[in-house]
Amino acid sequence: MNILLWVVVPYLSATILVGGLIWRYRYDKFGWTTRSSQLYENRILRWGSPLFHFGVLMVLIGHIGGLLIPKSWTEAVGISEHTYHLAAVFIGTVAGLCTLIGLGILIARRRLTGPVFAATTKNDKVMYVVLVGVIVLGLLATLRANASGPGYDYRETISPWFRSLFSLRPDPDLMAGVPVSFQMHILVAFALFAFWPFTRLVHAFSAPVGYLTRPYVVYRSRDARPRPGLRPARPGWEGPPRVPSRTRR
C-alpha cells in the first residue's frame, strides 16, 4: 500500500499532468484559456480574484520552500527550527485563509450571478470541489497538528520523501508515520495535479511573453457623425447606395 500511494500515485499524477499539458497545447490550443467571465460581472470579481491569486501565490512559495529546501540549509544560515516553524505556520495559515476566502467569493459569484452560472460547466464544478478539498485539508492538517501539540515537523518526513521522487529513488517508508490529515492533503493534491490540464486552471502554465513584442491594438471611433472624407454609415438592410444612371439624348 505504501508503494501504491507514495510511489505509483505521484508518478502517475506527474505523467498525466505533463502528458495532459502537451495534449491540450497540441489539440486544444484555442481552449487554453481561463474562459473569463469578467464581462458578465466585475464588481465581485475585483475582490475575489486578487485575494485568491495572492493566497495561491503565497501558498505555492511556502510549499516550495518547505518541501524543496532541506532543513539543514535553513539551520546553516541561522534559522532555528522553532523560528521556521512559527513563521511557516503563521504565514501558511494566513495565505490558506486568503485563498479559501477568495475562492469562496468566486464560487458564490459564479452561483448567484445568472450569466456566470450559465457559463459554468460540469468540469468547472468538479474542479472547484477538488480545489476546495485541497485547501481545506491543508488548513485542517496545519491547525490540527499545532492545536493538539507542539506541531508536526514535516521536513523530517514529507520533504525528504518528496525530494526522493525527483531523484528517482522514492522512499515510501518515510510516509508511514505521517499523520492521516497530511496524507489526505497530499493525495487530494495529486488528484488535482492530474485533473489540472483538463480544466481552466491550465492558464497557470501560460507565460505572457508575446505581450512584450506584440503590435499595438488600434481602436477606431464609432462616432455616428460623418467625418470629412467618409461616407455616412448606412444600415445594412438598406442595401448599397444607388448610382444615378445616365440618360440618353
C-alpha positions in Angstrom: 0.0 0.0 0.0 2.9 2.4 0.8 4.4 1.8 -2.7 1.0 2.3 -4.3 0.2 5.6 -2.5 3.6 7.2 -2.3 5.4 5.9 -5.4 2.8 4.9 -8.1 0.3 7.7 -7.4 2.9 10.6 -7.5 4.5 9.4 -10.7 1.1 8.6 -12.3 -0.1 12.1 -11.4 3.0 13.7 -12.8 2.7 11.7 -16.0 -0.9 12.7 -16.5 0.0 16.3 -15.7 2.8 16.6 -18.3 1.1 14.5 -20.9 -2.2 16.4 -20.5 -0.5 19.7 -20.9 1.2 18.5 -24.1 -2.0 17.1 -25.5 -4.0 20.2 -24.5 -1.5 22.6 -26.2 -1.4 20.5 -29.3 -5.0 19.7 -29.9 -6.9 22.4 -27.9 -4.6 25.4 -28.2 -7.6 27.8 -28.6 -9.2 26.3 -25.5 -6.1 27.1 -23.4 -7.8 29.9 -21.6 -9.4 30.9 -18.3 -12.8 31.4 -20.0 -13.0 34.7 -18.2 -16.5 35.8 -17.1 -15.4 39.4 -16.4 -17.8 40.8 -19.0 -20.8 39.3 -17.1 -19.8 40.7 -13.7 -16.9 42.7 -12.5 -17.6 44.2 -9.1 -17.4 41.0 -7.0 -14.6 39.6 -9.2 -12.4 42.6 -8.3 -12.5 41.4 -4.7 -12.4 37.6 -5.0 -9.8 37.2 -7.8 -6.9 39.2 -6.3 -7.5 37.6 -2.9 -7.5 34.1 -4.3 -4.5 34.6 -6.6 -2.5 36.3 -3.8 -3.2 33.4 -1.4 -2.3 30.8 -4.0 1.0 32.5 -4.8 1.9 32.7 -1.1 0.9 29.0 -0.6 3.0 28.0 -3.6 6.1 29.8 -2.3 5.6 28.3 1.1 5.3 24.8 -0.2 8.4 25.2 -2.5 10.4 26.5 0.5 9.3 23.8 2.9 9.5 20.8 0.5 12.5 21.5 -1.7 14.8 23.4 0.8 16.4 20.9 3.2 16.2 21.6 6.9 20.0 21.7 7.2 20.2 24.6 4.8 17.9 26.9 6.9 19.7 25.9 10.1 23.1 26.6 8.4 22.1 30.3 7.8 21.0 30.7 11.4 17.2 30.0 11.2 16.2 27.6 14.0 13.5 25.0 13.6 11.3 26.9 16.2 11.6 30.2 14.3 11.0 28.5 10.9 8.0 26.6 12.3 6.4 29.7 13.8 6.8 31.7 10.5 5.6 28.8 8.4 2.5 28.2 10.5 1.6 31.9 10.7 2.2 32.8 7.0 0.8 29.5 5.8 -2.4 29.9 7.8 -2.9 33.5 6.6 -2.2 32.5 3.0 -4.5 29.5 3.2 -7.3 31.6 4.7 -6.9 34.2 1.9 -7.0 31.5 -0.7 -10.1 29.9 0.8 -12.0 33.2 1.3 -11.1 34.4 -2.2 -12.2 31.0 -3.7 -15.5 31.2 -1.6 -16.2 34.7 -3.1 -15.6 33.4 -6.6 -17.8 30.3 -6.1 -20.6 32.4 -4.6 -20.3 34.9 -7.5 -20.5 32.0 -10.0 -23.5 30.5 -8.3 -25.5 33.7 -7.7 -24.8 35.6 -10.9 -27.1 34.2 -13.6 -24.9 34.7 -16.7 -21.8 33.5 -14.9 -23.6 30.4 -13.6 -24.9 29.7 -17.1 -21.4 29.6 -18.4 -20.3 27.2 -15.7 -19.6 23.6 -16.9 -19.6 20.3 -15.0 -15.8 20.3 -15.4 -15.7 23.6 -13.5 -17.8 22.3 -10.7 -15.6 19.2 -10.2 -12.5 21.5 -10.3 -13.9 23.7 -7.5 -14.7 20.6 -5.4 -11.2 19.2 -5.7 -9.6 22.7 -5.2 -11.6 23.4 -2.1 -10.7 19.9 -0.8 -7.0 20.5 -1.2 -7.2 23.9 0.6 -9.4 22.8 3.5 -7.4 19.6 4.1 -4.2 21.6 4.2 -5.6 24.1 6.7 -7.1 21.4 8.9 -3.8 19.4 8.9 -1.8 22.5 9.9 -4.2 23.7 12.5 -4.8 20.3 14.0 -1.1 19.5 14.3 -0.4 22.8 16.0 -3.5 22.9 18.2 -3.2 19.5 19.7 0.6 19.6 20.2 3.9 21.4 19.5 3.3 20.9 15.8 4.5 18.4 13.2 7.9 18.7 11.6 7.1 17.6 8.1 10.6 18.5 7.0 11.8 15.3 8.6 9.5 13.0 6.7 7.4 14.6 3.9 10.1 16.8 2.5 12.8 14.1 2.1 10.2 11.8 0.6 9.1 14.5 -1.9 12.7 15.2 -2.9 13.4 11.5 -3.3 10.8 11.4 -6.1 12.8 13.8 -8.2 16.0 11.8 -7.7 14.1 8.7 -9.0 14.8 6.9 -5.7 11.5 7.2 -3.9 11.4 6.2 -0.2 7.8 5.4 0.7 8.8 4.3 4.2 9.2 8.0 5.2 5.4 8.4 4.8 4.5 5.5 7.0 4.3 7.6 10.2 2.9 10.8 8.7 -0.4 11.9 10.2 -3.5 10.9 8.2 -4.6 14.6 7.8 -1.3 15.3 5.9 -1.6 12.2 3.9 -5.1 13.0 2.8 -4.0 16.5 1.8 -1.1 15.1 -0.3 -3.3 12.6 -2.1 -6.0 15.1 -3.0 -3.3 17.4 -4.2 -2.0 14.7 -6.6 -5.6 14.2 -7.8 -5.8 18.0 -8.5 -2.5 17.9 -10.5 -3.8 15.0 -12.6 -7.0 16.9 -13.3 -5.2 20.3 -13.9 -4.5 20.1 -17.7 -8.2 19.5 -18.4 -9.6 22.5 -16.6 -9.4 26.3 -16.8 -6.5 26.1 -14.3 -4.3 25.3 -17.3 -3.8 29.1 -17.7 -1.4 28.9 -14.8 1.2 27.4 -17.2 0.9 30.3 -19.6 3.6 33.0 -19.8 2.6 36.3 -21.5 5.9 36.5 -23.3 4.3 37.6 -26.6 2.7 40.6 -24.8 6.1 42.3 -24.8 6.5 42.2 -28.6 3.0 42.2 -30.0 1.9 45.2 -32.1 -0.3 47.9 -30.7 -4.1 47.4 -30.8 -5.7 50.1 -32.9 -9.0 51.4 -31.6 -11.2 53.4 -34.1 -14.0 55.7 -33.1 -17.6 54.7 -33.8 -18.9 58.3 -33.8 -22.3 58.5 -35.6 -21.4 61.8 -37.1 -19.8 61.6 -40.5 -16.2 62.6 -40.6 -14.6 64.5 -43.5 -13.8 62.3 -46.5 -16.0 59.4 -45.3 -19.5 58.5 -46.4 -22.2 58.3 -43.8 -22.9 54.9 -42.3 -26.0 53.2 -43.7 -28.0 50.4 -42.1 -27.3 47.0 -43.7 -30.9 46.4 -44.7 -31.0 49.5 -47.0 -28.6 47.9 -49.4 -25.8 49.6 -51.4 -26.3 53.2 -52.4 -27.8 53.8 -55.8 -25.7 55.2 -58.6 -27.7 57.6 -60.9 -27.9 56.2 -64.4 -27.0 58.3 -67.4 -29.9 59.5 -69.7 -29.5 59.4 -73.4 -30.4 62.3 -75.6 
